């Protein structure tokens, strides 16, 4: 991924993770509500420290910092998918519920995709979300992503009491460079 150290908007910084982001990451990844439409389960403060250390070394996860508070309020996953010669990236995001509904996700993701399309040889960006996650698919729609399909029972995050997968549907979205012009 081609990203400069910090991409800024009026209110936000989109930057690499730092090891000391763990308290902010813990604040929203320890919340059971975060996992309503996401895989995983609430994390401990030690797991948050470990995640921040790992993410600080990589480039797939970007921290979204509220400039006025110097606080990480969410993160964006952005990574090239296989086969790499197709020049397709996948995007995902999680924001602290205390900062949702204020346009921060739209602002951060819009800036990141505009930057990436202008600086990288990207053909397409894809995203997936639960059909039940109305806020997420409305966000993608605002960002000009096109719903390309509904994948039926293609993923599971949990199992039932008999250890059988609880299958879920997924909406698939795509954004081409020409969609944002």
C-alpha positions as CSV (number, residue, x, y, z in Angstrom):
1,X,0.0,0.0,0.0
2,X,1.2,3.4,-0.9
3,X,0.5,5.7,2.0
4,X,2.3,8.7,3.4
5,X,2.9,8.9,7.1
6,X,-0.3,11.0,7.8
7,X,-3.3,11.9,5.7
8,X,-5.3,14.7,7.2
9,X,-8.8,16.1,6.9
10,X,-10.3,19.1,8.7
11,X,-11.0,17.0,11.8
12,X,-9.0,13.8,11.4
13,X,-5.6,12.2,11.0
14,X,-5.3,8.9,9.1
15,X,-2.0,7.4,10.2
16,X,-0.1,4.2,11.0
17,X,-1.0,2.5,14.3
18,X,1.3,3.3,17.3
19,X,2.0,1.0,20.1
20,X,0.5,3.5,22.6
21,X,-2.9,3.5,20.8
22,X,-3.9,0.5,22.9
23,X,-6.1,2.3,25.4
24,X,-8.2,3.9,22.6
25,X,-8.3,0.5,20.7
26,X,-9.4,-1.2,23.9
27,X,-12.1,1.3,24.5
28,X,-14.1,0.1,21.5
29,X,-12.8,-3.4,20.9
30,X,-13.6,-4.4,24.5
31,X,-17.3,-3.4,23.8
32,X,-19.5,-6.4,23.1
33,X,-21.7,-4.2,20.8
34,X,-18.7,-3.8,18.4
35,X,-19.1,-7.5,17.5
36,X,-22.7,-7.4,16.5
37,X,-21.7,-7.5,12.8
38,X,-18.0,-8.3,13.1
39,X,-16.0,-11.5,13.9
40,X,-14.4,-11.9,17.3
41,X,-15.2,-11.1,20.8
42,X,-14.4,-8.3,23.3
43,X,-10.6,-8.1,23.9
44,X,-8.6,-7.5,27.1
45,X,-6.2,-4.6,27.6
46,X,-3.3,-7.0,27.1
47,X,-4.8,-8.1,23.8
48,X,-5.2,-4.5,22.8
49,X,-1.5,-3.9,23.5
50,X,-0.5,-6.9,21.4
51,X,-2.7,-5.8,18.5
52,X,-1.3,-2.3,18.5
53,X,2.3,-3.6,18.5
54,X,1.4,-5.9,15.5
55,X,-0.5,-3.2,13.7
56,X,2.3,-0.6,14.2
57,X,4.7,-2.9,12.3
58,X,2.3,-3.5,9.4
59,X,0.4,-1.4,6.8
60,X,-3.0,-3.1,6.6
61,X,-4.6,-1.2,9.5
62,X,-4.7,2.5,9.7
63,X,-5.6,4.5,12.9
64,X,-8.2,7.3,12.6
65,X,-7.3,10.0,15.1
66,X,-9.6,12.9,16.1
67,X,-7.2,15.8,15.9
68,X,-8.9,18.0,18.5
69,X,-8.6,15.3,21.2
70,X,-5.5,13.4,20.0
71,X,-7.6,10.3,20.3
72,X,-7.9,7.3,18.0
73,X,-11.6,6.9,17.4
74,X,-11.5,4.0,14.9
75,X,-9.5,2.2,12.4
76,X,-9.6,1.2,8.7
77,X,-8.4,-2.0,7.1
78,X,-7.0,-1.5,3.6
79,X,-5.2,-4.3,1.8
80,X,-4.5,-5.6,-1.7
81,X,-6.2,-8.9,-2.3
82,X,-5.1,-11.9,-4.3
83,X,-4.4,-12.2,-7.2
84,X,-2.4,-9.0,-6.8
85,X,-2.1,-8.4,-10.5
86,X,-5.9,-7.5,-10.6
87,X,-5.1,-4.3,-8.5
88,X,-8.1,-4.8,-6.2
89,X,-8.1,-3.7,-2.6
90,X,-10.4,-4.5,0.2
91,X,-11.5,-1.9,2.8
92,X,-13.1,-2.4,6.2
93,X,-13.6,-0.2,9.2
94,X,-14.6,-0.1,12.8
95,X,-15.3,3.1,14.7
96,X,-15.8,3.7,18.4
97,X,-19.6,3.9,19.0
98,X,-19.1,7.2,21.0
99,X,-18.0,8.8,17.7
100,X,-20.5,7.3,15.3
101,X,-23.1,9.3,13.6
102,X,-20.9,12.4,13.3
103,X,-19.5,11.9,9.8
104,X,-16.1,10.8,11.0
105,X,-16.1,7.4,9.1
106,X,-17.4,9.1,5.9
107,X,-14.7,11.8,6.2
108,X,-11.8,9.4,6.9
109,X,-12.7,6.7,4.3
110,X,-13.5,9.3,1.6
111,X,-10.1,10.9,2.1
112,X,-8.3,7.6,2.1
113,X,-9.9,6.3,-1.0
114,X,-9.4,9.6,-2.9
115,X,-5.8,9.6,-1.8
116,X,-5.2,6.0,-2.8
117,X,-6.9,6.3,-6.2
118,X,-4.7,9.3,-7.0
119,X,-1.4,7.9,-5.7
120,X,-1.7,4.2,-6.5
121,X,-2.4,1.9,-9.5
122,X,-5.7,0.7,-8.0
123,X,-8.4,-0.6,-10.3
124,X,-11.1,-1.3,-7.7
125,X,-11.9,-1.2,-3.9
126,X,-14.3,-3.8,-2.5
127,X,-16.1,-3.9,0.8
128,X,-18.4,-6.4,2.5
129,X,-21.0,-5.9,5.2
130,X,-24.0,-7.6,6.8
131,X,-27.4,-6.8,5.2
132,X,-28.5,-6.1,8.8
133,X,-25.8,-3.5,9.3
134,X,-27.8,-0.6,7.8
135,X,-25.4,2.1,9.0
136,X,-22.5,0.3,7.2
137,X,-24.2,-0.1,3.9
138,X,-25.6,3.4,4.0
139,X,-22.0,4.6,4.6
140,X,-20.8,2.7,1.6
141,X,-23.6,4.1,-0.5
142,X,-22.6,7.7,0.5
143,X,-19.1,6.9,-0.5
144,X,-20.4,5.9,-4.0
145,X,-19.7,2.2,-3.6
146,X,-22.1,0.1,-5.7
147,X,-23.8,-2.9,-4.3
148,X,-22.7,-5.7,-6.6
149,X,-24.5,-8.6,-5.0
150,X,-25.7,-10.5,-2.0
151,X,-23.7,-13.6,-1.0
152,X,-26.0,-16.0,0.7
153,X,-24.8,-17.8,3.8
154,X,-21.1,-17.3,2.8
155,X,-19.6,-16.6,6.3
156,X,-19.9,-17.4,9.9
157,X,-18.5,-15.9,13.1
158,X,-20.1,-18.1,15.7
159,X,-21.4,-21.6,16.2
160,X,-24.5,-22.9,17.8
161,X,-24.7,-25.1,20.9
162,X,-24.1,-28.2,18.7
163,X,-21.0,-26.6,17.2
164,X,-22.6,-26.0,13.9
165,X,-21.8,-22.7,12.0
166,X,-24.3,-20.0,12.2
167,X,-24.2,-18.9,8.5
168,X,-24.7,-15.2,7.6
169,X,-25.3,-13.4,4.4
170,X,-23.1,-10.6,3.1
171,X,-23.6,-7.6,0.8
172,X,-20.6,-7.1,-1.6
173,X,-19.8,-3.6,-2.7
174,X,-17.3,-2.2,-5.3
175,X,-15.9,1.2,-6.1
176,X,-14.0,1.8,-9.4
177,X,-11.7,4.8,-9.9
178,X,-14.2,6.2,-12.4
179,X,-17.0,6.1,-9.9
180,X,-15.5,9.0,-7.8
181,X,-14.9,11.4,-10.7
